[in-house]
Amino acid sequence: MPVCIKNTLPFERGDTFNDGSWLTLDDTVIKSLEGHTFWVEDTVHNTGMPVGLIAVKNDTGAAITVARKFCKFSNTDAYDLPRRIGTFPNNTAGGLCLALDDAYTVGDSIPDDDIFWCVFYGVVDVLTAATVASLASNMNVASTNAGVIKDGAAAAGETVLGTLVPADSWSAATAATVFMDVSFRGAEAAG
């Protein structure tokens, strides 16, 4: 399927808006970019499929150390969702969050108040939980309170973040590919 690129990115995947530190960052700088979505072709997994990126501000109060985990939205001020990340990794099991773009290098740092990319649609790698006994292909996934893929399907009331891409097996605490399709919906009741 051909991909139509909707927008030109204001900064590259794997970088932050202030990469190179040319701005003095604070809570109000580059506010106009927060929450904007962009469509790009998947070059990380080389599928050629579309990936939906959202520009979010690091509003955690400290630098984020990059890991393949989910980010939790801030709820400090009105309209922080979906513009600002308040906790990394996510600390609310089953909560509303997005995956940090896997174009970032693990161990790199995203400064406080800088803008970076999260994935809301398309394929992205996220770490699995410490146990993976109940993972299955095409399973709807939710986040643990450690910001990783929960072992087992999203339960009633948990936010469905995406679908686990088919694999022969999964290893504990290892990156697995999720097809993100965040429409901010809760899982249906069992039964």
C-alpha positions in Angstrom: 0.0 0.0 0.0 1.5 3.4 -0.9 2.0 5.9 1.9 0.9 9.5 1.6 3.1 11.7 3.7 0.7 14.3 5.1 3.3 16.7 6.7 6.9 17.5 6.7 8.4 17.0 10.2 9.6 20.1 12.0 12.5 18.0 13.4 13.7 14.5 12.7 12.6 11.3 14.3 15.2 10.4 17.0 15.8 14.1 17.7 14.1 16.7 19.9 12.9 20.1 18.8 15.8 21.8 20.7 18.4 19.3 19.6 21.6 21.3 19.8 20.3 23.5 22.6 19.7 26.6 20.6 16.7 27.7 22.8 16.4 28.3 26.5 13.6 25.9 27.4 10.7 26.6 29.8 7.1 25.6 30.2 5.9 28.2 27.5 8.6 27.8 24.8 7.4 26.1 21.6 3.9 25.6 23.0 2.4 26.0 19.5 3.9 22.7 18.4 2.6 20.6 21.3 -0.1 18.0 20.3 0.4 18.4 16.5 0.2 15.1 14.6 2.3 14.1 11.6 2.3 11.1 9.2 5.5 9.5 8.0 6.5 6.3 6.3 7.8 3.6 8.6 11.6 3.5 8.1 12.5 2.1 11.6 10.9 -1.3 10.8 11.1 -0.9 7.0 7.4 -1.8 6.5 6.7 1.2 4.4 3.4 1.6 6.3 2.2 4.9 7.7 3.2 5.9 11.3 1.3 8.6 13.1 3.6 10.7 15.3 2.5 13.3 17.9 4.8 16.1 19.2 4.6 16.1 23.0 6.4 18.2 25.6 8.5 16.6 28.4 6.6 18.1 31.3 8.0 15.6 33.9 10.2 18.2 35.6 13.4 16.3 34.7 15.2 14.8 31.7 13.8 11.5 30.4 16.3 8.6 29.8 15.1 6.9 26.6 13.8 3.4 26.9 11.3 1.3 24.9 8.3 2.2 27.1 5.0 4.0 27.3 4.7 7.6 28.4 1.9 8.9 30.6 0.1 12.2 29.8 0.2 15.0 32.3 -3.0 16.0 34.0 -1.7 19.1 35.7 -3.5 21.7 33.5 -6.5 21.7 31.2 -5.7 20.3 27.7 -2.4 18.7 28.8 -3.8 15.6 27.1 -2.5 14.9 24.4 0.1 17.6 24.5 2.3 16.9 27.5 3.9 13.9 29.1 3.8 14.0 32.9 5.5 10.7 33.7 8.0 8.5 32.0 7.7 5.7 32.1 3.9 5.4 32.6 3.2 4.6 36.3 -0.5 3.8 36.1 -1.4 0.2 35.1 -3.9 0.1 32.3 -3.8 3.9 32.0 -3.9 6.3 29.1 -0.4 6.6 27.5 1.5 6.5 24.3 4.7 4.7 23.1 7.9 6.7 22.9 9.0 6.7 19.3 11.5 3.8 18.8 13.6 6.0 16.5 15.2 7.3 19.7 18.4 5.6 20.9 18.0 3.8 24.2 20.0 5.6 26.9 19.8 9.0 25.2 18.3 11.9 27.2 15.3 14.1 26.4 15.6 17.4 28.3 12.7 18.8 30.5 10.4 21.1 28.5 11.7 19.9 25.1 9.4 18.5 22.4 9.8 14.9 21.3 7.9 12.2 19.3 5.4 9.6 20.5 3.7 7.1 18.3 -0.2 7.0 18.3 -0.6 4.9 15.1 1.6 2.3 13.4 4.3 -0.1 14.5 6.6 0.6 17.4 8.8 -1.5 19.8 7.9 -1.5 23.5 9.4 -3.7 26.2 7.4 -6.6 27.6 6.8 -7.2 31.3 9.0 -9.3 33.5 6.8 -12.3 32.7 5.2 -13.1 29.3 3.3 -16.3 30.0 0.0 -14.9 28.6 1.1 -13.0 25.5 -0.4 -14.0 22.2 -0.4 -12.7 18.6 -3.0 -10.0 17.8 -3.7 -9.4 21.5 -5.0 -6.0 22.6 -2.2 -4.6 24.9 -2.3 -2.3 27.9 0.6 -0.8 30.0 1.8 -1.9 33.4 2.7 0.6 36.1 6.3 0.3 34.9 5.4 1.5 31.4 5.8 -1.9 29.7 3.5 -4.3 27.8 1.2 -6.0 30.4 1.4 -9.8 30.4 -2.0 -10.7 29.1 -4.7 -8.9 27.2 -6.1 -5.5 28.2 -8.8 -6.0 30.8 -12.1 -4.3 31.2 -11.6 -0.6 31.9 -7.9 -0.6 30.8 -6.9 1.6 27.9 -6.3 -0.5 24.7 -3.0 0.9 23.3 -2.7 -1.3 20.3 -2.3 -4.9 19.1 0.7 -7.2 19.6 2.2 -8.0 16.2 2.4 -11.8 15.6 5.6 -13.5 16.7 6.8 -17.0 17.3 7.4 -16.2 21.0 8.1 -13.4 23.3 10.9 -12.9 25.9 10.4 -11.2 29.2 11.7 -7.6 29.4 12.5 -7.6 25.7 11.2 -5.2 23.0 8.1 -6.5 21.2 6.4 -4.8 18.2 3.0 -3.3 18.9 0.7 -1.9 16.2 -0.4 1.3 18.0 -3.9 2.5 17.2 -4.7 4.8 20.1 -8.2 6.0 20.0 -8.3 6.3 23.8 -10.9 3.6 24.3 -11.3 1.3 27.2 -11.3 -2.5 26.9 -14.8 -4.0 26.8 -16.0 -6.0 29.8 -15.1 -9.7 29.7 -17.8 -12.2 28.6 
